[in-house]
Amino acid sequence: MNEFELIQNYFNWPLSDSSIELGAGDDAAIFNLDSGYQLVTSTDTLSEGVHFFKDDSPEDIAYKSLAVNLSDIAAMGATAKYFTLAITLPILDEIWLEQFSESLKETSEKYHVSLIGGDTTRGPLNITITMMGVVEKSKAIKRSGARNGDNIYVSGEIGDAALCLKKINEGQKPHKAELIKLNRPIPRLELGSALKGLASSCIDISDGLKQDLSHIIKASEVGAMIDIKDIPLSQSMIEHIKENDDWSLPLCGGDDYELCFTAPENFNSEIINIAEFCKIKITKIGVISDSKELEIKGYDGQGESYQHF
Ligand SMILES: [Mg+2]
């Protein structure tokens, strides 16, 4: 099988988005943007041994590669539309490719995103996806809009992905529900989109709440005060903290892909309505201050957020 057959066999399925004038197969893809909209784009790479284990299932790897990229588009309040895939494979394993491609197709259909091109090469397993989305002009939610007095919120529960990873690294067997949190994070696209016009800033929690909230306060030139007692936790995380007196997982553990956002207090009731509408737990964890520092009440500073280098 050569490169063209590989693409033809595994990464070429009919597209249903009428805005695509030309998908994969030419030198580049062409799509039409509605007037009044801006293109929003983001790239994330998943590498074997760094972002996933060698024996993780191809289905989970495909799902997560898409989900983490969708999560960045969600954090901007945009609608995800198209993506490209650059995949580096150590060998041509047709069973692996079949499973990977099936999961990628299924996930892309679930989130209404179209594969419009890509590249394949040989080397250590590596998946790079570039996701493109659209948003009404000037409506994207940036990191830089948080203001003194805004409330700080997070979606879902924080730290479970890191707890699962910790268990695997320590040779324990995580429960199925815990593995789902690590391998199948849900991109909060509906929530991100609903927050447009309400949230003053937003980020997805990929590297840990402490670090990702720090990105917001730095970009917005403000400070933040949060209380560890307010961070929403799962039952397993509550037990872990009780046993170990260790808050490093919810504060520094990455890979949750929940949204952390800020909004003025007068939008609080609308945010409660959005939580109900999107069927997602949203919790207020603190307020934006003018101190330029991140103060975390009840936390002794243990643990380090994920560092890429
Ligand atoms: Mg992000």
Residues whose N, C-alpha, C, O or C-beta is under 5 A from the ligand:
A	BS01	MG	D72 D204 S206
